[in-house]
Amino acid sequence: MTGRRTGHALFASGLLVTLLAAGCGVRPSAVITGRPPISGPAQGTWVYLLAQGELVLVLRPVTTDPSPAAALSLLAAGPQENERAQGFTSEVPAGLDPVTVTVTAGADRSGDLTVRTNIAAQALSAHAADQIICTTVAAAAQVSAANTATTVTIVGSDGARGPRACPIR
């Protein structure tokens, strides 16, 4: 009986060694090199658009002022042709522009941003408000790495909405 067990054990060991020696079938190759890594700051302005109802950060390759007010002007213009072709949309009304953005500094050196515009803040859809809030926070951070603003209040012709943080972190 022990001879059979030994035979089975040797067979199993031999099978295991054969499988290990065969490997996974991937043949070795030479080193594959890619492009060098991207360095330096992003060239453009960040805006939040919608893709299938979800917020998506999009870099607009522009050479203009990267201030929060300028970013909101780009957002109010809606998706560019190439962005629409990729399925991006926006719920931000074109009447959002012009806006002013102010920072209220707190005792802990964080700040809250206030977006003032001539449109009705309460009438904005939840997605439009989120696009404005996230774009404002991203643009403020792009202008100043020291800016740690976390909430945005949208003040419109019908009062204030917020303060609220960007739901994407």
C-alpha positions in Angstrom: 0.0 0.0 0.0 2.9 2.4 0.8 4.3 1.7 -2.7 1.1 2.9 -4.3 1.1 6.1 -2.2 4.7 6.7 -3.0 4.0 6.2 -6.7 1.1 8.6 -6.6 3.2 11.1 -4.6 6.0 10.8 -7.2 3.5 11.2 -10.1 1.9 14.3 -8.4 5.4 15.8 -7.8 6.5 15.1 -11.3 3.3 16.7 -12.7 3.8 19.8 -10.5 7.4 20.2 -11.6 6.3 19.9 -15.2 3.6 22.5 -14.8 6.0 24.9 -13.0 8.7 24.4 -15.7 6.2 25.1 -18.4 5.4 28.5 -16.8 2.3 30.5 -17.9 3.1 30.6 -21.6 4.3 34.2 -21.6 7.5 34.5 -23.5 10.2 36.9 -22.3 10.5 40.2 -24.2 12.8 43.2 -24.3 12.2 46.2 -22.1 9.4 48.3 -23.5 10.0 52.0 -23.0 7.4 54.7 -23.0 7.4 58.5 -23.1 9.0 60.5 -20.4 6.7 61.4 -17.5 4.8 64.7 -17.6 6.4 67.3 -15.5 5.4 70.8 -14.4 1.9 72.2 -13.9 -1.0 71.5 -16.1 -1.4 74.0 -18.9 -5.0 75.1 -18.9 -8.0 75.5 -16.7 -9.9 72.8 -14.9 -13.7 72.7 -15.2 -16.2 70.1 -14.1 -18.6 68.8 -16.8 -21.1 65.9 -16.7 -20.6 62.5 -18.4 -23.7 60.3 -18.1 -24.9 62.4 -15.1 -21.5 62.1 -13.2 -19.1 65.0 -12.5 -15.9 64.7 -14.5 -12.8 66.9 -14.3 -11.8 68.3 -17.7 -8.7 70.3 -18.5 -9.4 73.1 -20.9 -6.2 74.0 -22.8 -6.3 77.7 -22.5 -3.7 80.3 -21.9 -6.0 82.8 -20.1 -6.2 83.7 -16.5 -6.7 80.5 -14.4 -8.8 82.4 -11.8 -12.0 80.9 -10.4 -14.0 83.6 -12.2 -12.4 82.8 -15.5 -12.9 79.1 -15.0 -16.6 79.7 -14.3 -16.9 81.8 -17.5 -15.5 78.8 -19.4 -18.0 76.5 -17.6 -20.9 78.9 -18.4 -19.9 78.7 -22.1 -20.8 75.0 -22.0 -18.8 72.0 -23.4 -16.7 72.6 -26.4 -17.3 70.8 -29.7 -14.8 68.1 -29.0 -16.1 67.6 -25.5 -19.7 67.3 -26.7 -18.5 64.7 -29.2 -17.1 62.7 -26.3 -20.5 62.9 -24.5 -19.8 65.7 -22.0 -22.8 67.9 -21.1 -23.4 70.7 -18.6 -26.4 71.9 -16.6 -24.8 75.3 -15.9 -26.9 78.1 -17.5 -25.2 80.4 -19.9 -26.4 83.4 -17.9 -24.0 82.5 -15.1 -21.4 84.8 -16.5 -20.2 87.4 -15.2 -19.4 86.2 -11.7 -17.2 87.4 -8.8 -15.5 85.0 -6.5 -14.4 86.1 -3.0 -12.5 84.2 -0.3 -13.5 84.4 3.4 -10.5 83.3 5.5 -11.2 81.4 8.7 -9.2 81.3 11.9 -7.7 78.0 10.8 -6.3 79.5 7.6 -8.9 77.6 5.5 -11.2 79.7 3.5 -14.7 79.6 2.1 -15.4 80.8 -1.4 -18.4 82.9 -2.4 -19.6 82.9 -6.0 -21.8 85.9 -6.7 -23.8 85.9 -9.9 -26.9 87.5 -11.4 -28.8 84.2 -11.9 -31.2 82.6 -9.4 -29.1 80.3 -7.1 -32.0 78.4 -5.8 -33.2 77.5 -9.3 -29.9 75.7 -10.2 -30.1 72.0 -10.6 -28.1 69.9 -8.1 -25.7 69.0 -11.0 -25.3 72.7 -12.0 -24.5 73.7 -8.4 -22.0 70.8 -8.0 -20.3 71.9 -11.3 -20.0 75.4 -10.1 -18.8 74.4 -6.6 -16.2 71.9 -7.8 -14.9 74.1 -10.7 -14.5 77.0 -8.2 -12.6 74.9 -5.7 -10.3 73.4 -8.4 -9.6 76.8 -9.9 -8.8 78.4 -6.6 -6.4 75.6 -5.8 -4.8 75.9 -9.2 -4.2 79.7 -8.6 -2.8 79.2 -5.2 -1.5 76.0 -3.7 -2.0 77.6 -0.3 -5.7 77.9 -0.9 -7.4 75.3 1.2 -11.0 76.4 0.5 -13.4 73.6 1.1 -16.8 75.1 0.7 -18.5 77.4 -1.7 -21.6 79.5 -1.3 -23.5 80.5 -4.5 -25.2 83.9 -4.1 -27.7 84.7 -6.7 -30.6 87.1 -7.4 -32.8 85.0 -5.1 -30.5 84.5 -2.1 -27.7 82.2 -1.2 -27.2 78.5 -1.7 -24.7 76.7 0.5 -22.0 76.7 1.8 -21.3 73.3 0.3 -18.2 71.2 -0.4 -17.5 69.6 -3.7 -18.9 66.1 -3.6 -15.8 64.7 -5.4 -12.5 64.5 -3.5 
